[in-house]
Amino acid sequence: MKQIHIHAFIFTFIYLVYYFFNTQPFWGLMDDPTSIKTAIQFKEKPLITTYEWLSHHNKNGMFRPFFPLQQFIQFSFYDFKNPLPSFVLNIFIVLFGVFLFSKLFVKKENIILFYSIYLLWPYAYDWLFLPALNSKWGLIISCIALLINEQKKKLFLKFVLGMFSVLMKLNVVILLPIIFYYEKINNRKLSVTIGMGVGLLIQLIFFFSYPDSYYNTGIIETVKTINFFTIQNLFVFLILITQLIDLFFLKNSKNEKLLILCVMISIFFSLGILNLRNSNFAYLGALLVFPISLYFISLGKKIFSFINTKSLNIFLILISIIISNIFFLTPRLQRWNDIGNLITQEYEGKVVYFCSEGQKMLNIWDKELNDKNISFFNSYIDQYEKTGLWLNEHRENFRFIKHDESIEYSSAVYIIDPYCEVSVDFYNNNLPNCELDFLYNNEIKIVTPSC
């Protein structure tokens, strides 16, 4: 029982690596190619790559000075033909952050419940499948800062690490209230909390300095487009209502009340940040599991105190593994495997992939496999962020194209991807009366319609 934190870490690591090894997933369609290119360039010229990355990305409205270094670490074992080592390293990094958080915030008798909640959180899997995501590093750094002892000469280091954690990505500020909670109840100096506050201030300066940028699309205009009634938002609103009932009607100690208030603030931070980017949370919601899990554990102790703990733990771990495997892990593994199969297929003519970013990344992987002479990773190696130039230069040679209304259904091949909603809508609305020939039919479908 004394080593349950490390045992839970090892068990979860083996569980995830086992399924990744069995499935052998391919690379993803988000930031993998551009991040791998950054890692390759950083290896050759770390300072120049960092400077050029900052020069290019600061104008997007966020300051992330450690991104190139992080990508270099993430893709230390990069091998196009064998993504598994990179995924295994990423799983270790993600679970290391989870382990550190559990050591700080979760008592040993609650560790099974904590990992069960984590495995049942849908957005947690984005971190596992997308190595380029960098908010997990904010979790690790903030936890390390809390673990450093309170010696006077180390307070500044704790402050700096707290600041660095938010400079990984703005949404790490979701953790700030529970960091404050930890320092407060343990009678610590608020070094990490203040450091994170300064990091937030730096991010806000860049955010407001670049209006109409990638991250700052105009707050008023963005608010008008928010769908407040998504399943995700409604679920979080339900948690907030539960917390209010708990706060006013259940018996809580001073520390329990502080936890409820801090988690509520974390949720409000997340609602602001996540809905200003999109209303579907996606990978941005991965961090939200940490404050929410603390509240669920606190609430569970009050409600389930009469239930045998050992029996409940066995039930929780079994049900969480079964549900996570069926609904989250296996479908994502199959989709990643499908991505690799897309570029090995023989096609007659062009293939339509509806989502723009995925279409670009798919062509990068396609050329890396089928036409090494124009490899994205070997092009513009001395010039940072030349994705657009490479795409424009080789556009005529691409097999995967964006959707165009002028394309006749009977003369095109369509990729229907469950994570590209536009393609699913097209499939449901435009093709139900067509005779369909499936070239590939799994999580991702390749279909040729005859209408």
C-alpha positions as a Markdown table, in Angstrom:
| # | Residue | x | y | z |
|---|---|---|---|---|
| 1 | Met | 0.0 | 0.0 | 0.0 |
| 2 | Lys | 2.9 | 2.3 | 0.7 |
| 3 | Gln | 4.0 | 2.2 | -2.9 |
| 4 | Ile | 0.6 | 2.4 | -4.5 |
| 5 | His | 1.3 | 5.7 | -6.3 |
| 6 | Ile | 4.2 | 4.2 | -8.2 |
| 7 | His | 2.3 | 0.9 | -8.7 |
| 8 | Ala | -0.6 | 2.7 | -10.2 |
| 9 | Phe | 1.8 | 4.6 | -12.6 |
| 10 | Ile | 3.5 | 1.3 | -13.7 |
| 11 | Phe | 0.2 | -0.5 | -14.2 |
| 12 | Thr | -1.3 | 2.3 | -16.3 |
| 13 | Phe | 1.9 | 2.6 | -18.3 |
| 14 | Ile | 2.0 | -1.1 | -19.1 |
| 15 | Tyr | -1.8 | -1.1 | -19.9 |
| 16 | Leu | -1.4 | 1.7 | -22.4 |
| 17 | Val | 1.9 | 0.5 | -24.0 |
| 18 | Tyr | 0.4 | -3.0 | -24.4 |
| 19 | Tyr | -2.5 | -1.7 | -26.6 |
| 20 | Phe | -0.2 | 0.7 | -28.5 |
| 21 | Phe | 2.2 | -2.2 | -29.2 |
| 22 | Asn | -0.6 | -4.5 | -30.3 |
| 23 | Thr | -2.1 | -1.9 | -32.6 |
| 24 | Gln | 1.0 | -0.2 | -33.9 |
| 25 | Pro | -0.7 | 3.2 | -34.6 |
| 26 | Phe | 0.6 | 5.5 | -37.3 |
| 27 | Trp | 1.4 | 9.2 | -36.9 |
| 28 | Gly | -1.5 | 11.7 | -36.4 |
| 29 | Leu | -2.9 | 14.5 | -38.6 |
| 30 | Met | -2.6 | 17.4 | -36.3 |
| 31 | Asp | 0.8 | 18.9 | -35.4 |
| 32 | Asp | 3.0 | 15.8 | -35.7 |
| 33 | Pro | 4.7 | 16.6 | -39.1 |
| 34 | Thr | 5.5 | 20.3 | -38.3 |
| 35 | Ser | 6.6 | 19.5 | -34.8 |
| 36 | Ile | 8.9 | 16.7 | -36.0 |
| 37 | Lys | 10.4 | 19.2 | -38.5 |
| 38 | Thr | 11.0 | 21.7 | -35.6 |
| 39 | Ala | 12.7 | 18.9 | -33.6 |
| 40 | Ile | 15.0 | 18.1 | -36.6 |
| 41 | Gln | 15.9 | 21.8 | -36.9 |
| 42 | Phe | 16.4 | 22.2 | -33.2 |
| 43 | Lys | 18.8 | 19.3 | -33.1 |
| 44 | Glu | 21.0 | 21.1 | -35.7 |
| 45 | Lys | 20.6 | 24.7 | -34.6 |
| 46 | Pro | 18.8 | 25.0 | -31.2 |
| 47 | Leu | 19.3 | 28.7 | -30.5 |
| 48 | Ile | 18.5 | 29.8 | -34.1 |
| 49 | Thr | 15.4 | 27.5 | -34.2 |
| 50 | Thr | 14.1 | 28.8 | -30.9 |
| 51 | Tyr | 14.6 | 32.4 | -32.0 |
| 52 | Glu | 12.9 | 31.8 | -35.4 |
| 53 | Trp | 10.1 | 29.9 | -33.8 |
| 54 | Leu | 9.4 | 32.8 | -31.3 |
| 55 | Ser | 9.7 | 35.4 | -34.1 |
| 56 | His | 7.1 | 33.5 | -36.1 |
| 57 | His | 4.7 | 32.5 | -33.4 |
| 58 | Asn | 4.7 | 35.4 | -30.9 |
| 59 | Lys | 2.4 | 37.3 | -33.3 |
| 60 | Asn | -0.1 | 34.5 | -32.9 |
| 61 | Gly | -0.9 | 35.9 | -29.5 |
| 62 | Met | 1.0 | 33.6 | -27.1 |
| 63 | Phe | 4.5 | 33.4 | -25.7 |
| 64 | Arg | 5.9 | 29.8 | -25.7 |
| 65 | Pro | 9.7 | 30.0 | -25.5 |
| 66 | Phe | 10.2 | 26.3 | -24.7 |
| 67 | Phe | 8.2 | 24.8 | -27.6 |
| 68 | Pro | 11.1 | 23.8 | -29.9 |
| 69 | Leu | 13.0 | 22.2 | -26.9 |
| 70 | Gln | 9.9 | 20.3 | -26.0 |
| 71 | Gln | 9.5 | 19.0 | -29.5 |
| 72 | Phe | 13.1 | 17.9 | -29.6 |
| 73 | Ile | 12.6 | 15.9 | -26.4 |
| 74 | Gln | 9.2 | 14.4 | -27.6 |
| 75 | Phe | 10.6 | 13.2 | -30.9 |
| 76 | Ser | 14.0 | 12.0 | -29.7 |
| 77 | Phe | 13.3 | 8.6 | -31.1 |
| 78 | Tyr | 11.6 | 9.8 | -34.3 |
| 79 | Asp | 11.5 | 7.1 | -37.0 |
| 80 | Phe | 8.9 | 7.6 | -39.8 |
| 81 | Lys | 8.5 | 3.9 | -40.3 |
| 82 | Asn | 8.2 | 3.1 | -36.5 |
| 83 | Pro | 6.2 | 5.7 | -34.5 |
| 84 | Leu | 5.9 | 3.4 | -31.5 |
| 85 | Pro | 9.0 | 4.5 | -29.6 |
| 86 | Ser | 7.8 | 8.1 | -29.8 |
| 87 | Phe | 4.4 | 7.1 | -28.6 |
| 88 | Val | 5.9 | 5.1 | -25.7 |
| 89 | Leu | 8.1 | 8.1 | -24.7 |
| 90 | Asn | 5.0 | 10.3 | -24.8 |
| 91 | Ile | 2.9 | 7.9 | -22.7 |
| 92 | Phe | 5.7 | 7.9 | -20.1 |
| 93 | Ile | 5.9 | 11.8 | -20.1 |
| 94 | Val | 2.1 | 12.1 | -19.7 |
| 95 | Leu | 1.8 | 9.5 | -17.0 |
| 96 | Phe | 4.8 | 11.0 | -15.2 |
| 97 | Gly | 2.9 | 14.2 | -14.9 |
| 98 | Val | -0.2 | 12.3 | -13.6 |
| 99 | Phe | 2.1 | 10.5 | -11.1 |
| 100 | Leu | 3.6 | 13.7 | -9.8 |
| 101 | Phe | 0.1 | 15.2 | -9.4 |
| 102 | Ser | -1.2 | 12.2 | -7.6 |
| 103 | Lys | 1.8 | 12.2 | -5.2 |
| 104 | Leu | 1.0 | 15.8 | -4.3 |
| 105 | Phe | -2.8 | 15.9 | -4.2 |
| 106 | Val | -4.1 | 12.3 | -3.8 |
| 107 | Lys | -4.0 | 10.2 | -0.7 |
| 108 | Lys | -3.0 | 6.5 | -1.1 |
| 109 | Glu | -6.6 | 5.3 | -0.3 |
| 110 | Asn | -8.0 | 7.4 | -3.1 |
| 111 | Ile | -5.4 | 6.6 | -5.8 |
| 112 | Ile | -7.6 | 4.0 | -7.6 |
| 113 | Leu | -10.5 | 6.4 | -7.8 |
| 114 | Phe | -8.2 | 9.1 | -9.1 |
| 115 | Tyr | -6.8 | 6.9 | -11.9 |
| 116 | Ser | -10.3 | 5.6 | -12.7 |
| 117 | Ile | -11.5 | 9.2 | -13.2 |
| 118 | Tyr | -8.5 | 9.9 | -15.3 |
| 119 | Leu | -9.0 | 6.9 | -17.6 |
| 120 | Leu | -12.7 | 7.8 | -18.0 |
| 121 | Trp | -11.9 | 11.4 | -19.0 |
| 122 | Pro | -12.2 | 11.5 | -22.9 |
| 123 | Tyr | -9.8 | 14.4 | -23.4 |
| 124 | Ala | -7.0 | 12.6 | -21.5 |
| 125 | Tyr | -6.4 | 10.5 | -24.6 |
| 126 | Asp | -5.5 | 13.5 | -26.7 |
| 127 | Trp | -2.3 | 13.9 | -24.8 |
| 128 | Leu | -1.5 | 10.2 | -25.4 |
| 129 | Phe | -2.0 | 10.4 | -29.2 |
| 130 | Leu | -0.7 | 13.9 | -29.9 |
| 131 | Pro | 2.9 | 14.1 | -28.7 |
| 132 | Ala | 3.2 | 17.7 | -29.9 |
| 133 | Leu | 0.7 | 19.0 | -27.2 |
| 134 | Asn | 2.7 | 20.9 | -24.7 |
| 135 | Ser | 0.4 | 21.7 | -21.8 |
| 136 | Lys | 1.4 | 18.4 | -20.1 |
| 137 | Trp | 4.8 | 19.9 | -19.6 |
| 138 | Gly | 3.1 | 22.7 | -17.6 |
| 139 | Leu | 1.6 | 20.1 | -15.3 |
| 140 | Ile | 5.0 | 18.4 | -14.8 |
| 141 | Ile | 6.9 | 21.7 | -14.1 |
| 142 | Ser | 4.2 | 23.0 | -11.7 |
| 143 | Cys | 4.3 | 19.8 | -9.8 |
| 144 | Ile | 8.1 | 19.7 | -9.6 |
| 145 | Ala | 7.9 | 23.3 | -8.3 |
| 146 | Leu | 5.6 | 22.2 | -5.5 |
| 147 | Leu | 7.9 | 19.3 | -4.6 |
| 148 | Ile | 10.9 | 21.5 | -4.1 |
| 149 | Asn | 11.3 | 22.2 | -0.4 |
| 150 | Glu | 10.7 | 25.6 | 1.2 |
| 151 | Gln | 14.3 | 26.6 | 1.8 |
| 152 | Lys | 14.6 | 30.3 | 1.4 |
| 153 | Lys | 17.2 | 30.1 | -1.3 |
| 154 | Lys | 14.9 | 27.8 | -3.4 |
| 155 | Leu | 11.8 | 30.1 | -3.3 |
| 156 | Phe | 12.9 | 32.0 | -6.4 |
| 157 | Leu | 13.4 | 28.7 | -8.3 |
| 158 | Lys | 9.9 | 27.6 | -7.3 |
| 159 | Phe | 8.6 | 31.0 | -8.5 |
| 160 | Val | 10.5 | 30.7 | -11.9 |
| 161 | Leu | 9.2 | 27.1 | -12.4 |
| 162 | Gly | 5.6 | 28.3 | -11.7 |
| 163 | Met | 6.0 | 31.0 | -14.3 |
| 164 | Phe | 7.6 | 28.6 | -16.8 |
| 165 | Ser | 4.7 | 26.2 | -16.4 |
| 166 | Val | 2.2 | 28.8 | -17.8 |
| 167 | Leu | 4.6 | 29.8 | -20.5 |
| 168 | Met | 4.2 | 26.3 | -21.8 |
| 169 | Lys | 0.7 | 27.2 | -22.8 |
| 170 | Leu | -2.0 | 29.6 | -21.5 |
| 171 | Asn | -4.5 | 26.9 | -20.6 |
| 172 | Val | -2.1 | 25.6 | -17.9 |
| 173 | Val | -3.6 | 28.5 | -15.8 |
| 174 | Ile | -6.5 | 26.0 | -15.2 |
| 175 | Leu | -4.1 | 24.5 | -12.6 |
| 176 | Leu | -3.4 | 27.8 | -10.8 |
| 177 | Pro | -6.3 | 27.7 | -8.3 |
| 178 | Ile | -5.5 | 24.2 | -7.1 |
| 179 | Ile | -1.8 | 25.1 | -6.9 |
| 180 | Phe | -2.9 | 27.9 | -4.6 |
| 181 | Tyr | -5.0 | 25.5 | -2.7 |
| 182 | Tyr | -2.0 | 23.1 | -2.1 |
| 183 | Glu | 0.3 | 25.9 | -1.0 |
| 184 | Lys | -2.4 | 27.4 | 1.3 |
| 185 | Ile | -3.4 | 24.2 | 3.2 |
| 186 | Asn | 0.2 | 23.2 | 3.6 |
| 187 | Asn | 1.2 | 26.6 | 5.0 |
| 188 | Arg | 3.7 | 27.2 | 2.1 |
| 189 | Lys | 4.8 | 30.5 | 0.7 |
| 190 | Leu | 2.8 | 31.2 | -2.4 |
| 191 | Ser | 5.9 | 31.1 | -4.6 |
| 192 | Val | 4.5 | 28.8 | -7.3 |
| 193 | Thr | 1.1 | 30.5 | -7.3 |
| 194 | Ile | 2.7 | 33.9 | -7.8 |
| 195 | Gly | 5.0 | 32.6 | -10.5 |
| 196 | Met | 2.0 | 31.2 | -12.4 |
| 197 | Gly | 0.3 | 34.5 | -12.0 |
| 198 | Val | 3.3 | 36.3 | -13.5 |
| 199 | Gly | 3.3 | 33.7 | -16.4 |
| 200 | Leu | -0.4 | 34.4 | -16.9 |
| 201 | Leu | 0.3 | 38.2 | -17.0 |
| 202 | Ile | 3.0 | 37.6 | -19.7 |
| 203 | Gln | 0.7 | 35.5 | -21.8 |
| 204 | Leu | -2.1 | 38.1 | -21.5 |
| 205 | Ile | 0.3 | 40.8 | -22.7 |
| 206 | Phe | 1.0 | 38.9 | -25.8 |
| 207 | Phe | -2.6 | 37.9 | -26.2 |
| 208 | Phe | -3.9 | 41.5 | -26.2 |
| 209 | Ser | -0.9 | 42.9 | -28.1 |
| 210 | Tyr | -2.0 | 40.9 | -31.2 |
| 211 | Pro | -5.7 | 41.4 | -31.8 |
| 212 | Asp | -7.2 | 39.3 | -34.6 |
| 213 | Ser | -4.3 | 36.8 | -34.2 |
| 214 | Tyr | -4.6 | 33.0 | -34.1 |
| 215 | Tyr | -5.4 | 32.9 | -30.4 |
| 216 | Asn | -7.0 | 36.2 | -30.1 |
| 217 | Thr | -9.8 | 36.2 | -32.6 |
| 218 | Gly | -11.7 | 39.0 | -31.0 |
| 219 | Ile | -13.3 | 38.2 | -27.7 |
| 220 | Ile | -16.7 | 39.9 | -28.4 |
| 221 | Glu | -17.0 | 38.3 | -31.8 |
| 222 | Thr | -15.9 | 34.9 | -30.5 |
| 223 | Val | -18.4 | 35.0 | -27.6 |
| 224 | Lys | -21.2 | 35.4 | -30.1 |
| 225 | Thr | -20.2 | 32.2 | -31.8 |
| 226 | Ile | -19.9 | 30.1 | -28.6 |
| 227 | Asn | -22.4 | 27.2 | -28.3 |
| 228 | Phe | -23.0 | 27.1 | -24.5 |
| 229 | Phe | -25.2 | 24.0 | -24.9 |
| 230 | Thr | -22.6 | 21.5 | -26.0 |
| 231 | Ile | -22.6 | 18.2 | -24.1 |
| 232 | Gln | -19.2 | 19.2 | -22.6 |
| 233 | Asn | -20.4 | 22.6 | -21.4 |
| 234 | Leu | -23.6 | 21.1 | -19.9 |
| 235 | Phe | -21.6 | 18.5 | -18.1 |
| 236 | Val | -19.3 | 21.1 | -16.6 |
| 237 | Phe | -22.3 | 23.3 | -15.7 |
| 238 | Leu | -23.7 | 20.3 | -13.9 |
| 239 | Ile | -20.5 | 19.9 | -11.9 |
| 240 | Leu | -20.7 | 23.6 | -10.9 |
| 241 | Ile | -24.3 | 23.2 | -9.7 |
| 242 | Thr | -23.3 | 20.1 | -7.7 |
| 243 | Gln | -20.5 | 22.1 | -6.1 |
| 244 | Leu | -22.9 | 24.8 | -5.1 |
| 245 | Ile | -25.2 | 22.3 | -3.5 |
| 246 | Asp | -22.3 | 20.7 | -1.8 |
| 247 | Leu | -21.0 | 24.0 | -0.5 |
| 248 | Phe | -24.2 | 25.2 | 1.0 |
| 249 | Phe | -26.0 | 22.0 | 2.0 |
| 250 | Leu | -23.3 | 19.4 | 2.9 |
| 251 | Lys | -21.0 | 19.5 | 5.9 |
| 252 | Asn | -17.5 | 20.6 | 4.8 |
| 253 | Ser | -14.4 | 21.5 | 6.7 |
| 254 | Lys | -12.5 | 24.8 | 6.1 |
| 255 | Asn | -10.1 | 23.0 | 3.7 |
| 256 | Glu | -12.9 | 21.2 | 1.9 |
| 257 | Lys | -14.7 | 24.5 | 1.3 |
| 258 | Leu | -11.5 | 26.0 | 0.0 |
| 259 | Leu | -11.0 | 23.1 | -2.4 |
| 260 | Ile | -14.6 | 23.5 | -3.7 |
| 261 | Leu | -14.0 | 27.2 | -4.4 |
| 262 | Cys | -10.6 | 26.6 | -6.0 |
| 263 | Val | -12.0 | 23.9 | -8.3 |
| 264 | Met | -14.9 | 26.2 | -9.2 |
| 265 | Ile | -12.4 | 28.9 | -10.2 |
| 266 | Ser | -10.4 | 26.4 | -12.3 |
| 267 | Ile | -13.7 | 25.4 | -14.0 |
| 268 | Phe | -14.5 | 29.1 | -14.8 |
| 269 | Phe | -11.0 | 29.5 | -16.2 |
| 270 | Ser | -11.4 | 26.5 | -18.3 |
| 271 | Leu | -14.8 | 27.5 | -19.6 |
| 272 | Gly | -13.4 | 30.9 | -20.6 |
| 273 | Ile | -10.2 | 29.5 | -22.3 |
| 274 | Leu | -11.8 | 26.4 | -23.9 |
| 275 | Asn | -14.9 | 28.2 | -25.3 |
| 276 | Leu | -12.9 | 31.1 | -26.7 |
| 277 | Arg | -11.0 | 28.5 | -28.7 |
| 278 | Asn | -13.9 | 26.2 | -29.5 |
| 279 | Ser | -16.9 | 24.8 | -27.8 |
| 280 | Asn | -15.9 | 21.2 | -28.1 |
| 281 | Phe | -13.0 | 21.3 | -25.7 |
| 282 | Ala | -11.0 | 18.6 | -27.6 |
| 283 | Tyr | -7.4 | 18.4 | -26.4 |
| 284 | Leu | -7.7 | 21.7 | -24.5 |
| 285 | Gly | -9.9 | 19.9 | -22.0 |
| 286 | Ala | -7.1 | 17.4 | -20.9 |
| 287 | Leu | -6.0 | 19.6 | -18.0 |
| 288 | Leu | -9.5 | 20.0 | -16.6 |
| 289 | Val | -9.5 | 16.4 | -15.3 |
| 290 | Phe | -7.1 | 17.3 | -12.5 |
| 291 | Pro | -9.1 | 19.8 | -10.6 |
| 292 | Ile | -12.4 | 17.9 | -11.3 |
| 293 | Ser | -10.9 | 14.6 | -10.1 |
| 294 | Leu | -9.9 | 16.3 | -6.8 |
| 295 | Tyr | -13.5 | 17.4 | -6.3 |
| 296 | Phe | -15.0 | 14.0 | -7.3 |
| 297 | Ile | -12.7 | 12.3 | -4.7 |
| 298 | Ser | -13.7 | 14.8 | -2.0 |
| 299 | Leu | -17.4 | 14.3 | -2.9 |
| 300 | Gly | -17.0 | 10.5 | -3.1 |
| 301 | Lys | -15.6 | 10.4 | 0.5 |
| 302 | Lys | -18.8 | 12.0 | 1.7 |
| 303 | Ile | -21.3 | 9.9 | -0.3 |
| 304 | Phe | -19.6 | 6.5 | -0.4 |
| 305 | Ser | -18.0 | 6.4 | 3.0 |
| 306 | Phe | -20.3 | 3.4 | 4.0 |
| 307 | Ile | -19.2 | 1.2 | 1.1 |
| 308 | Asn | -16.4 | -1.3 | 1.4 |
| 309 | Thr | -13.4 | 0.5 | 0.0 |
| 310 | Lys | -11.6 | -2.6 | -1.4 |
| 311 | Ser | -14.7 | -3.8 | -3.2 |
| 312 | Leu | -15.4 | -0.3 | -4.6 |
| 313 | Asn | -11.8 | 0.0 | -5.8 |
| 314 | Ile | -11.9 | -3.4 | -7.6 |
| 315 | Phe | -15.2 | -2.4 | -9.3 |
| 316 | Leu | -13.9 | 1.1 | -10.3 |
| 317 | Ile | -10.6 | -0.1 | -11.9 |
| 318 | Leu | -12.4 | -2.8 | -13.8 |
| 319 | Ile | -15.2 | -0.6 | -15.1 |
| 320 | Ser | -12.9 | 2.2 | -15.9 |
| 321 | Ile | -10.6 | 0.0 | -18.0 |
| 322 | Ile | -13.5 | -1.6 | -19.8 |
| 323 | Ile | -15.2 | 1.7 | -20.6 |
| 324 | Ser | -12.0 | 3.5 | -21.5 |
| 325 | Asn | -10.9 | 0.7 | -23.8 |
| 326 | Ile | -14.2 | 0.4 | -25.6 |
| 327 | Phe | -15.1 | 4.1 | -26.1 |
| 328 | Phe | -11.7 | 6.0 | -26.0 |
| 329 | Leu | -8.6 | 4.0 | -26.4 |
| 330 | Thr | -9.4 | 1.3 | -29.0 |
| 331 | Pro | -11.3 | 3.6 | -31.4 |
| 332 | Arg | -8.5 | 6.2 | -31.3 |
| 333 | Leu | -5.9 | 3.4 | -31.9 |
| 334 | Gln | -7.9 | 2.1 | -34.9 |
| 335 | Arg | -8.2 | 5.6 | -36.3 |
| 336 | Trp | -4.5 | 6.2 | -36.0 |
| 337 | Asn | -3.9 | 2.9 | -37.7 |
| 338 | Asp | -6.3 | 3.9 | -40.4 |
| 339 | Ile | -4.3 | 7.0 | -41.1 |
| 340 | Gly | -1.3 | 4.9 | -42.0 |
| 341 | Asn | -3.5 | 2.8 | -44.3 |
| 342 | Leu | -4.8 | 5.9 | -46.2 |
| 343 | Ile | -1.4 | 6.6 | -47.6 |
| 344 | Thr | -0.7 | 3.0 | -48.7 |
| 345 | Gln | -3.9 | 2.7 | -50.8 |
| 346 | Glu | -3.9 | 2.7 | -54.6 |
| 347 | Tyr | -6.2 | 5.4 | -55.9 |
| 348 | Glu | -7.5 | 6.3 | -59.3 |
| 349 | Gly | -7.3 | 10.1 | -59.4 |
| 350 | Lys | -7.5 | 12.6 | -56.4 |
| 351 | Val | -8.9 | 11.8 | -53.0 |
| 352 | Val | -11.0 | 14.3 | -51.0 |
| 353 | Tyr | -10.2 | 15.0 | -47.3 |
| 354 | Phe | -12.5 | 17.6 | -46.0 |
| 355 | Cys | -10.6 | 19.2 | -43.1 |
| 356 | Ser | -7.8 | 21.5 | -44.3 |
| 357 | Glu | -5.2 | 20.9 | -41.7 |
| 358 | Gly | -5.5 | 17.1 | -41.9 |
| 359 | Gln | -5.4 | 17.2 | -45.7 |
| 360 | Lys | -2.1 | 19.1 | -45.5 |
| 361 | Met | -0.6 | 16.7 | -43.0 |
| 362 | Leu | -1.8 | 13.7 | -44.9 |
| 363 | Asn | 0.0 | 14.9 | -48.0 |
| 364 | Ile | 3.2 | 15.3 | -45.9 |
| 365 | Trp | 3.0 | 11.7 | -44.7 |
| 366 | Asp | 2.1 | 10.5 | -48.2 |
| 367 | Lys | 5.2 | 12.1 | -49.8 |
| 368 | Glu | 7.4 | 10.8 | -47.0 |
| 369 | Leu | 6.3 | 7.3 | -47.8 |
| 370 | Asn | 5.8 | 7.4 | -51.6 |
| 371 | Asp | 8.0 | 10.1 | -52.9 |
| 372 | Lys | 11.1 | 10.7 | -50.7 |
| 373 | Asn | 12.6 | 13.1 | -53.2 |
| 374 | Ile | 10.3 | 15.8 | -52.2 |
| 375 | Ser | 10.2 | 14.9 | -48.5 |
| 376 | Phe | 8.9 | 17.8 | -46.3 |
| 377 | Phe | 11.4 | 17.0 | -43.6 |
| 378 | Asn | 14.3 | 17.4 | -46.1 |
| 379 | Ser | 13.1 | 20.6 | -47.6 |
| 380 | Tyr | 13.9 | 24.2 | -46.4 |
| 381 | Ile | 15.9 | 22.6 | -43.6 |
| 382 | Asp | 17.7 | 25.9 | -42.9 |
| 383 | Gln | 14.5 | 28.0 | -43.0 |
| 384 | Tyr | 12.0 | 27.7 | -40.2 |
| 385 | Glu | 8.2 | 27.4 | -40.8 |
| 386 | Lys | 8.2 | 26.9 | -44.5 |
| 387 | Thr | 5.2 | 24.6 | -44.5 |
| 388 | Gly | 3.2 | 26.9 | -46.8 |
| 389 | Leu | 6.1 | 27.1 | -49.3 |
| 390 | Trp | 6.4 | 23.4 | -49.5 |
| 391 | Leu | 2.7 | 22.9 | -49.9 |
| 392 | Asn | 2.5 | 25.4 | -52.7 |
| 393 | Glu | 5.5 | 24.1 | -54.4 |
| 394 | His | 4.2 | 20.5 | -54.6 |
| 395 | Arg | 0.5 | 21.0 | -54.6 |
| 396 | Glu | 0.1 | 19.6 | -58.2 |
| 397 | Asn | 1.6 | 16.4 | -57.0 |
| 398 | Phe | -0.7 | 15.8 | -54.1 |
| 399 | Arg | -3.1 | 12.9 | -54.0 |
| 400 | Phe | -5.2 | 14.3 | -51.2 |
| 401 | Ile | -7.2 | 17.5 | -52.0 |
| 402 | Lys | -9.8 | 19.7 | -50.2 |
| 403 | His | -13.5 | 19.4 | -50.9 |
| 404 | Asp | -14.8 | 21.5 | -53.8 |
| 405 | Glu | -18.5 | 21.8 | -54.6 |
| 406 | Ser | -17.7 | 21.5 | -58.3 |
| 407 | Ile | -16.4 | 17.9 | -57.9 |
| 408 | Glu | -18.9 | 15.4 | -59.2 |
| 409 | Tyr | -19.7 | 12.7 | -56.7 |
| 410 | Ser | -19.2 | 9.9 | -59.2 |
| 411 | Ser | -15.7 | 11.0 | -60.2 |
| 412 | Ala | -14.2 | 11.4 | -56.7 |
| 413 | Val | -13.0 | 9.3 | -53.8 |
| 414 | Tyr | -14.0 | 10.6 | -50.3 |
| 415 | Ile | -12.4 | 10.0 | -46.9 |
| 416 | Ile | -15.0 | 10.0 | -44.1 |
| 417 | Asp | -13.2 | 10.6 | -40.8 |
| 418 | Pro | -15.1 | 10.6 | -37.5 |
| 419 | Tyr | -12.8 | 13.4 | -36.2 |
| 420 | Cys | -13.5 | 15.6 | -39.2 |
| 421 | Glu | -17.2 | 16.5 | -38.6 |
| 422 | Val | -17.6 | 18.1 | -42.1 |
| 423 | Ser | -16.9 | 14.8 | -43.7 |
| 424 | Val | -19.4 | 13.0 | -41.5 |
| 425 | Asp | -22.0 | 15.6 | -42.3 |
| 426 | Phe | -21.3 | 15.2 | -46.0 |
| 427 | Tyr | -21.6 | 11.5 | -45.7 |
| 428 | Asn | -24.9 | 11.6 | -43.8 |
| 429 | Asn | -26.5 | 14.5 | -45.9 |
| 430 | Asn | -25.2 | 14.0 | -49.4 |
| 431 | Leu | -24.6 | 10.3 | -49.9 |
| 432 | Pro | -27.6 | 8.4 | -48.4 |
| 433 | Asn | -29.2 | 7.9 | -51.8 |
| 434 | Cys | -26.0 | 6.9 | -53.6 |
| 435 | Glu | -24.6 | 3.5 | -54.3 |
| 436 | Leu | -21.4 | 3.3 | -52.3 |
| 437 | Asp | -18.2 | 1.4 | -53.1 |
| 438 | Phe | -16.0 | 1.1 | -50.0 |
| 439 | Leu | -12.3 | 1.0 | -50.7 |
| 440 | Tyr | -11.7 | 0.9 | -47.0 |
| 441 | Asn | -14.2 | 0.6 | -44.1 |
| 442 | Asn | -13.1 | 1.0 | -40.5 |
| 443 | Glu | -13.0 | 4.0 | -38.1 |
| 444 | Ile | -12.0 | 5.9 | -41.2 |
| 445 | Lys | -13.9 | 5.1 | -44.4 |
| 446 | Ile | -12.8 | 5.5 | -48.0 |
| 447 | Val | -15.8 | 5.6 | -50.3 |
| 448 | Thr | -16.6 | 6.1 | -54.0 |
| 449 | Pro | -20.2 | 7.1 | -54.6 |
| 450 | Ser | -22.3 | 6.5 | -57.6 |
| 451 | Cys | -25.3 | 8.8 | -57.7 |
